[in-house]
Amino acid sequence: MTQKRLAALFGAVLLAFSVVMGRLYLLAQNQEYAQTAQAQTVTTLTLENSRGNLYDCNGTPMTGYGQQYYALSIPGESSYAELFQYVPYSEQAYLYEKRNALAPFLIQVDRDLTDQGIYTYSVPNRYCPLPLAEHLIGYLNGDGTGVAGLEQAFDELLTSGRSAREVQCVTTAQGSLLAGSEPQLLEEQAEGQGVMLTLDTATQRVCEAIAQASMDTGCILVLDVATAKVRASVSMPEFDPDNIQCSLQNEDSPFLNRALCQYNVGSVFKPVLAAAALERGIGWYSMECEGVITINDHDYHCALDRAHGLMSIRGALEKSCNCFFIDLGMQLGGNRVAELARQFGFGQTVYLAGGLKSAEGVVPDGETLEDLGQLANFSFGQGQLMAAPVQLAAAYNTLAAGGVYRSPSFLEAVIDETTGEAVRQLYQPDTRQVVSASTAETLCDMLAGVVNEGIGSQAAPQNGTAAGKTGTAQTAVFNQEGREEMNYWFAGFYPAEDPIYTIVVLQDGTPEPETSSAAIFAQVCDGLFWLQSEETRAQILEQQEKLEEEQAKSAASS
């Protein structure tokens, strides 16, 4: 009985063993299971998720510049020692930490190491080694998401057609490559879109170089007169979009795009009152400046309490006579001047895309300007009046363009990056006739006089003629030494005859700049001169020769 039970038990065990072995055989023959087992040894590393680029008005990329390299590091001390000398300092700790990892990883290196037998892959740098228009373009966070500027405003569009690149490795349990296998570069292409800006790279670089050499804080704007498209937008101080951390503690607020922020305006506002007078038909208006004018028992002074004598509109612009424009403001009335200021673009936000826009600025309302003290301040650009440099550029561009206001534009079109063709136009300016062509022409001639014969002489370029107006605005903000931090402006156009560019220079929050804004304006004009065609340069020089001849004749006759 016992033997029979043992035989039965042995038979049952043998049957179970046969079933298990048969099952294992079937599993071994199943390709799906085999592939699953193999997949468990595959390491996939993301090399790049591409992002649409930003381009200048000529189609030149302003992002996606040059290459950066990533090496495949195989875990182990030998790989660590081999790569250490090529890894940027900021990544060396990461390389050390990962040296004994159980899977391959990618690490940034400073060159292509393929010729040394190291698997190396290249991806485009997002930004230029020398930052370009970084305040307007913005920057990305560590995840590659736009968090400032146009990178943020167009984040969804720039990532919508993203293509992916991955490195796939078949590895052993220790993380080394499986014998006989090599890493595979997998690429998934997609039709991406980019954004074309109105900026011109050459013009932007010229203005950036001048700003770096001449100002600590401020901005430079250059507009194309015919279209009001922004060809250069520079803000100082700069920051490195690839190393945001190093600028976070900078007291000069390097992340502010000063072209879009609002500031006290000062005397660059005076041409608006002159335009109002010409439009009303009182261009003949004059008054005797004694250096001080009293309104509501408060004395308002010209610079240095200087008595300018009998002043016309032309003379008052050339001398920047505060007393004349205060008196003129009283004659015109606050509502008339404020309404014309709004027509020139003051108090109107300039929109770019998404949430990116300029400050609205401040134009005092009618009730405020019923106070004669407020009206007096407003009449020479002080008091509550605030404006962004881009708004001021639009106002001066209106004069240069025959009295036609066009809203400034930083954006041209959305483009297909595969074909380079425009998918959607972004340039849609608001246009309106603000003053007559004759008023604009007269004011342009007067502003040329400010440079040729008035206090704006430092704005005269070496090549060609220019027109414009100085401005020094009080801010009521004082530094630790008790000195008031002023805003120093120069706004105008180049050349004076048949203007091509409107230019605004601002140096903000400084008691006194080392280089005047007028002198910086002149440098910008000379830089722009050399970017013109030979024919255009010849025309600009011919206009300059005619002006010099006229000045010589005038001097001889007097």
C-alpha positions in Angstrom: 0.0 0.0 0.0 2.8 2.3 0.9 4.7 1.5 -2.3 1.7 2.2 -4.4 1.2 5.6 -2.7 4.9 6.5 -3.3 4.6 5.5 -7.0 1.5 7.6 -7.3 3.1 10.6 -5.6 6.2 10.2 -7.9 4.0 10.0 -10.9 2.2 13.2 -9.9 5.5 15.1 -9.3 6.8 13.9 -12.6 3.6 15.0 -14.4 3.8 18.5 -12.7 7.5 18.8 -13.7 6.6 17.9 -17.3 3.9 20.5 -17.3 6.3 23.2 -16.0 9.0 22.3 -18.4 6.5 22.3 -21.3 5.3 25.8 -20.2 8.8 27.1 -20.0 9.4 25.8 -23.5 6.4 27.5 -24.8 7.3 30.8 -23.1 10.8 30.5 -24.6 9.3 30.2 -28.0 7.0 33.2 -27.6 8.6 36.2 -29.5 6.4 38.7 -27.6 7.8 37.6 -24.3 11.3 37.6 -25.7 11.0 41.2 -26.9 9.6 42.2 -23.6 12.5 40.7 -21.8 14.9 42.5 -24.2 13.1 45.9 -23.7 13.8 45.7 -20.0 17.5 46.2 -20.8 16.9 49.3 -23.1 17.8 52.7 -21.8 16.3 55.7 -23.7 17.8 59.2 -23.2 16.2 62.3 -24.4 18.7 64.4 -26.3 16.5 67.2 -27.5 12.9 68.3 -27.8 13.2 71.0 -30.5 11.6 74.4 -30.3 10.7 76.8 -33.1 13.1 79.7 -33.6 12.9 83.5 -33.8 14.1 85.2 -36.9 15.0 88.8 -37.9 13.2 90.6 -40.7 15.7 89.1 -43.2 15.1 85.5 -42.1 18.4 85.3 -40.2 17.9 83.1 -37.1 18.1 85.0 -33.8 17.9 81.7 -31.8 19.2 78.2 -32.5 22.7 79.5 -33.0 25.7 77.2 -33.2 26.0 73.8 -31.6 26.5 72.3 -28.2 27.7 68.8 -27.6 26.6 65.9 -25.4 28.7 62.8 -24.7 27.3 59.4 -23.8 28.8 58.4 -20.5 29.0 54.7 -19.7 28.9 54.1 -15.9 32.3 53.5 -14.3 35.5 55.3 -13.2 37.1 55.1 -16.6 34.4 57.0 -18.3 34.4 59.6 -15.6 38.1 60.2 -15.9 37.9 60.3 -19.7 35.2 62.9 -19.8 36.1 65.1 -16.8 38.4 67.5 -18.6 35.8 68.3 -21.3 32.8 68.9 -19.1 31.8 72.5 -18.1 32.6 73.3 -14.5 28.9 73.6 -13.7 28.4 70.0 -14.8 31.4 68.4 -13.2 29.7 67.6 -9.9 26.9 65.9 -11.8 29.4 63.8 -13.7 31.1 62.7 -10.4 27.7 61.9 -8.8 26.7 59.7 -11.7 30.0 57.9 -12.2 28.8 54.7 -10.6 25.2 54.8 -12.0 23.7 51.6 -13.4 22.7 53.1 -16.7 24.3 55.3 -19.4 23.6 59.1 -19.3 24.3 62.2 -21.4 26.6 64.9 -20.2 27.4 68.3 -21.8 31.0 68.6 -23.2 32.8 71.5 -24.8 33.6 69.7 -28.1 32.9 66.8 -30.4 34.7 63.8 -29.0 33.7 61.3 -31.7 37.3 61.0 -32.9 38.3 59.8 -29.4 35.9 56.9 -29.6 33.3 58.6 -27.4 29.7 58.7 -28.7 28.9 62.4 -29.1 25.7 64.2 -30.2 25.1 67.8 -31.2 22.1 70.0 -30.5 21.6 73.7 -31.4 22.4 76.3 -28.8 19.3 78.3 -28.1 21.0 81.6 -27.7 24.1 83.3 -29.2 27.3 83.3 -27.2 27.0 87.1 -27.2 23.3 87.7 -26.2 21.1 89.3 -28.9 18.0 91.3 -28.0 17.7 89.2 -24.9 15.1 91.5 -23.2 12.7 91.2 -26.1 13.4 87.5 -26.9 13.3 86.4 -23.2 14.6 83.1 -21.9 13.6 79.5 -21.0 13.5 77.7 -17.7 15.3 74.4 -17.0 12.4 72.5 -18.6 12.8 74.4 -21.9 9.6 76.4 -21.3 9.5 80.1 -22.2 9.1 82.2 -19.0 9.9 85.7 -20.3 9.7 87.9 -23.4 8.6 86.5 -26.7 9.7 83.0 -25.6 6.9 83.1 -23.1 4.4 85.0 -25.4 4.8 82.4 -28.2 5.6 79.4 -26.0 2.7 77.3 -27.3 3.3 78.1 -30.9 7.1 77.5 -30.7 6.6 74.1 -29.1 3.5 72.9 -31.1 5.5 71.3 -33.9 8.3 70.0 -31.7 10.5 67.2 -33.1 12.2 64.7 -30.7 15.7 63.2 -30.7 16.5 60.3 -28.4 19.5 58.0 -27.8 18.6 54.4 -27.2 21.1 51.9 -25.6 20.8 48.2 -25.0 22.6 47.6 -21.7 23.6 44.8 -19.4 22.5 44.6 -15.8 25.6 46.6 -14.8 24.7 49.4 -17.2 27.4 48.8 -19.8 26.5 48.5 -23.5 25.5 45.0 -24.5 28.3 43.3 -26.5 27.9 43.9 -30.2 25.4 46.7 -29.8 25.8 50.4 -30.4 23.6 53.4 -29.3 20.9 54.3 -31.8 19.9 57.9 -32.5 16.2 58.1 -33.0 14.7 61.2 -34.6 11.1 62.1 -35.0 10.6 65.0 -37.4 7.7 67.4 -37.2 6.7 70.5 -39.1 7.6 73.3 -36.7 6.7 77.0 -36.8 8.9 80.0 -36.0 8.3 83.8 -35.6 9.8 86.5 -37.7 10.5 89.7 -35.9 10.8 93.2 -37.4 14.3 93.6 -35.9 17.3 93.7 -38.2 20.3 91.9 -36.7 22.9 94.3 -38.1 21.0 97.3 -36.7 20.5 95.6 -33.4 24.2 94.7 -33.0 25.3 98.3 -33.8 22.9 99.7 -31.2 23.9 97.1 -28.6 27.6 97.9 -29.1 27.0 101.6 -28.7 24.8 101.0 -25.6 27.5 98.7 -24.0 30.1 101.4 -24.5 28.1 104.4 -23.6 25.4 103.8 -21.0 24.8 101.9 -17.7 21.0 101.9 -17.6 18.6 102.8 -20.4 17.5 101.8 -23.8 17.8 102.6 -27.5 15.0 102.2 -30.0 15.2 102.4 -33.8 12.0 102.5 -36.0 11.7 102.4 -39.7 9.9 105.7 -40.5 7.8 104.4 -43.4 6.3 101.5 -41.4 7.0 102.1 -37.7 8.6 98.6 -37.6 11.1 98.3 -34.8 14.6 97.6 -36.3 16.5 97.7 -33.0 15.4 97.4 -29.3 18.2 97.5 -26.7 17.8 97.6 -23.0 20.6 98.1 -20.5 22.0 96.5 -18.4 22.1 93.2 -20.2 21.8 89.6 -18.8 22.9 86.2 -20.0 19.8 84.1 -21.0 21.9 81.0 -20.5 22.9 82.0 -16.9 20.0 83.8 -15.3 21.2 83.2 -11.8 24.2 85.5 -12.1 22.0 88.5 -12.7 19.3 87.9 -10.1 21.0 90.1 -7.4 21.9 93.0 -9.8 20.4 96.2 -8.3 20.1 97.8 -11.7 17.1 95.5 -12.7 18.7 93.9 -15.8 15.5 91.8 -16.5 13.5 95.0 -17.2 12.8 95.7 -20.8 13.2 99.4 -20.5 11.8 100.1 -24.0 8.4 99.0 -22.7 8.5 100.5 -19.2 7.1 104.0 -18.4 9.2 107.0 -17.3 8.9 110.7 -16.6 9.1 112.4 -20.0 10.4 115.9 -19.7 11.1 118.3 -22.6 10.9 115.7 -25.4 7.1 116.3 -24.9 7.3 119.9 -26.0 6.8 119.2 -29.8 3.3 118.0 -29.0 2.4 121.5 -27.7 4.1 123.0 -30.8 2.0 120.7 -33.0 -1.2 121.7 -31.2 -0.3 125.4 -31.7 0.4 124.9 -35.4 -2.8 122.9 -35.9 -4.8 125.7 -34.2 -3.3 128.3 -36.4 -1.2 130.1 -33.8 2.2 129.1 -35.1 3.1 132.8 -34.9 2.7 132.8 -31.1 5.5 134.4 -29.1 6.2 135.5 -25.5 9.0 137.2 -23.5 10.9 134.7 -21.4 12.4 136.2 -18.2 13.7 132.9 -16.9 10.8 132.3 -14.6 7.0 132.3 -14.9 4.5 132.3 -11.9 1.4 130.2 -12.0 -0.9 130.0 -8.9 1.8 131.6 -6.8 4.4 129.0 -7.8 7.5 129.9 -9.8 8.5 127.7 -12.7 12.0 128.2 -14.1 13.9 127.7 -17.2 17.2 125.7 -16.9 19.7 127.7 -14.9 17.1 130.4 -14.5 18.2 131.6 -17.9 16.1 134.5 -19.5 15.7 133.6 -23.2 14.1 136.9 -24.2 11.5 137.1 -27.0 10.7 133.5 -27.9 8.8 132.0 -30.9 7.9 128.3 -31.2 11.1 127.7 -33.2 13.3 129.5 -30.8 11.6 127.9 -27.7 12.3 124.4 -29.1 15.9 125.3 -29.9 16.4 126.7 -26.4 14.0 124.3 -24.7 12.3 127.2 -23.0 10.1 126.0 -20.1 8.4 129.4 -19.6 7.3 129.6 -23.2 5.7 126.2 -23.3 4.0 126.7 -19.9 2.5 129.9 -21.3 1.6 128.2 -24.5 -0.1 125.4 -22.6 -2.2 128.0 -20.8 -3.3 129.4 -24.1 -4.1 126.0 -25.7 -5.9 124.5 -22.6 -5.2 121.1 -21.0 -7.9 119.2 -22.8 -6.7 120.2 -26.3 -3.1 119.2 -25.5 -4.1 116.0 -23.7 -6.3 114.8 -26.6 -3.5 115.5 -29.1 -1.1 113.6 -26.9 -3.4 110.6 -27.0 -3.6 110.8 -30.8 0.2 110.7 -30.9 0.1 107.5 -28.9 0.7 108.6 -25.3 -1.3 106.7 -22.8 -1.9 103.8 -25.2 -0.5 100.4 -24.6 1.6 98.9 -27.4 0.8 95.2 -27.6 3.2 92.5 -28.9 1.8 89.1 -28.2 0.2 87.1 -25.4 0.7 89.1 -22.2 3.7 91.0 -23.5 3.0 94.7 -23.9 4.3 98.1 -23.0 3.2 100.1 -20.0 0.2 102.2 -20.7 1.8 105.4 -19.5 -0.2 108.3 -18.0 -1.8 111.3 -19.7 -3.5 113.5 -17.0 -7.3 113.7 -17.4 -9.3 116.8 -17.9 -10.2 117.3 -14.3 -6.6 117.1 -13.2 -5.6 119.6 -15.9 -8.1 122.1 -14.6 -5.6 122.8 -11.9 -3.3 125.3 -13.5 -0.3 124.0 -11.6 -0.8 120.5 -13.1 -1.3 122.1 -16.5 1.9 124.0 -16.1 3.9 120.9 -15.3 2.2 118.9 -18.1 3.1 121.6 -20.6 6.8 120.9 -20.4 6.5 117.2 -19.9 6.5 116.9 -16.1 3.9 116.3 -13.4 1.8 113.2 -13.9 2.8 112.6 -17.5 4.5 109.2 -18.0 5.4 107.3 -21.2 7.3 104.3 -22.4 10.2 104.9 -24.9 8.3 102.9 -27.5 5.3 105.4 -27.2 7.7 108.3 -27.6 9.3 106.7 -30.6 5.8 106.4 -32.2 5.1 110.0 -31.5 8.3 111.3 -33.2 7.8 108.8 -36.0 4.4 110.4 -36.6 6.2 113.7 -37.3 8.8 112.1 -39.5 6.1 110.2 -41.5 4.1 113.3 -42.5 1.7 113.4 -39.6 0.6 109.8 -39.9 0.7 107.7 -36.7 1.4 104.0 -37.0 1.5 101.8 -34.0 5.1 100.4 -33.5 5.5 96.7 -34.4 8.1 94.2 -33.2 6.5 91.3 -35.1 6.4 90.4 -38.8 4.9 86.9 -39.3 4.5 83.3 -38.1 6.6 81.2 -40.6 6.8 77.6 -41.6 10.3 76.6 -40.7 10.4 73.9 -43.4 9.6 76.3 -46.3 10.4 79.7 -44.7 7.0 80.9 -46.0 4.7 83.1 -43.9 1.8 81.2 -42.3 0.2 84.2 -40.6 1.0 87.9 -40.8 1.5 89.6 -37.4 2.2 93.1 -38.7 -1.1 94.9 -38.4 -0.5 98.5 -37.4 -3.1 101.0 -36.3 -2.9 104.0 -38.6 -4.4 107.5 -38.4 -3.6 111.0 -39.5 -2.8 113.0 -36.4 -1.6 116.4 -37.7 -1.5 117.8 -41.3 1.5 117.1 -43.5 2.4 120.8 -43.4 2.4 120.8 -39.6 4.6 117.7 -39.5 7.0 119.3 -42.1 7.2 122.5 -40.2 8.0 120.7 -36.9 10.6 118.5 -38.6 12.3 121.7 -39.8 12.2 123.1 -36.3 13.6 120.0 -34.8 16.4 120.0 -37.3 17.1 123.5 -36.0 17.4 122.1 -32.4 20.4 120.1 -33.6 21.9 122.6 -36.0 21.5 125.8 -33.9 20.1 124.8 -30.5 20.8 122.9 -27.4 20.8 119.5 -29.3 24.1 120.1 -31.1 25.7 117.0 -29.6 23.2 114.9 -31.6 24.7 116.1 -34.9 26.2 113.0 -36.6 29.5 113.1 -38.5 27.7 111.7 -41.6 24.5 113.4 -42.6 21.9 115.6 -40.8 19.6 114.9 -37.9 16.6 116.4 -36.1 15.3 115.9 -32.6 14.8 117.1 -29.1 16.6 116.8 -25.8 14.8 116.1 -22.5 15.8 115.9 -18.9 13.0 114.7 -16.6 12.9 115.0 -12.9 11.8 111.8 -11.0 11.6 112.9 -7.4 13.7 109.9 -6.5 17.1 110.5 -4.8 20.1 108.3 -4.4 22.1 107.7 -1.1 24.1 110.9 -1.8 20.9 112.9 -2.0 21.2 113.5 -5.7 18.0 113.3 -7.8 18.0 110.4 -10.3 17.0 112.0 -13.6 15.8 110.6 -17.0 17.9 111.8 -19.9 16.3 111.6 -23.3 17.0 112.4 -26.9 14.3 111.6 -29.5 14.5 112.4 -33.2 15.1 111.1 -36.7 17.8 110.5 -39.2 18.5 112.0 -41.7 16.7 115.3 -41.1 15.5 115.4 -44.8 13.5 112.5 -46.0 14.0 110.6 -42.7 14.7 106.8 -42.8 14.8 106.1 -39.0 13.2 107.4 -35.9 15.6 107.0 -32.9 14.9 107.3 -29.1 17.7 107.2 -26.5 16.9 107.1 -22.8 19.2 106.9 -19.8 17.1 106.4 -16.7 17.7 106.8 -13.0 21.0 108.6 -13.0 22.1 111.9 -11.6 24.2 112.6 -14.6 25.4 110.2 -17.4 29.0 110.1 -18.5 27.8 110.4 -22.2 24.8 112.5 -23.1 21.8 110.9 -24.7 22.2 113.3 -27.6 25.8 112.1 -28.2 24.6 108.5 -28.1 21.9 109.4 -30.6 24.7 110.8 -32.9 26.6 107.5 -32.6 23.5 105.5 -33.6 23.1 107.8 -36.6 26.6 107.2 -37.7 26.3 103.5 -37.2 23.1 103.4 -39.3 24.9 105.4 -42.0 27.3 102.6 -42.7 24.5 100.1 -43.0 23.0 101.9 -45.9 23.6 101.2 -49.6 26.3 103.2 -51.3 23.6 105.2 -53.2 21.8 106.1 -50.0 25.0 107.1 -48.2 25.8 109.5 -51.2 22.3 111.1 -50.8 22.8 111.6 -47.1 26.2 113.2 -47.6 24.8 115.4 -50.4 22.1 116.7 -47.9 24.8 117.4 -45.4 26.8 119.4 -47.9 23.8 121.6 -48.8 23.1 122.3 -45.1 26.7 123.3 -44.5 26.6 125.6 -47.5 23.4 127.3 -46.3 24.9 127.7 -42.8 28.0 129.3 -44.3 25.9 131.7 -46.4 23.8 132.6 -43.3 26.9 133.3 -41.2 28.4 135.4 -43.9 25.3 137.5 -44.4 25.0 138.2 -40.6 
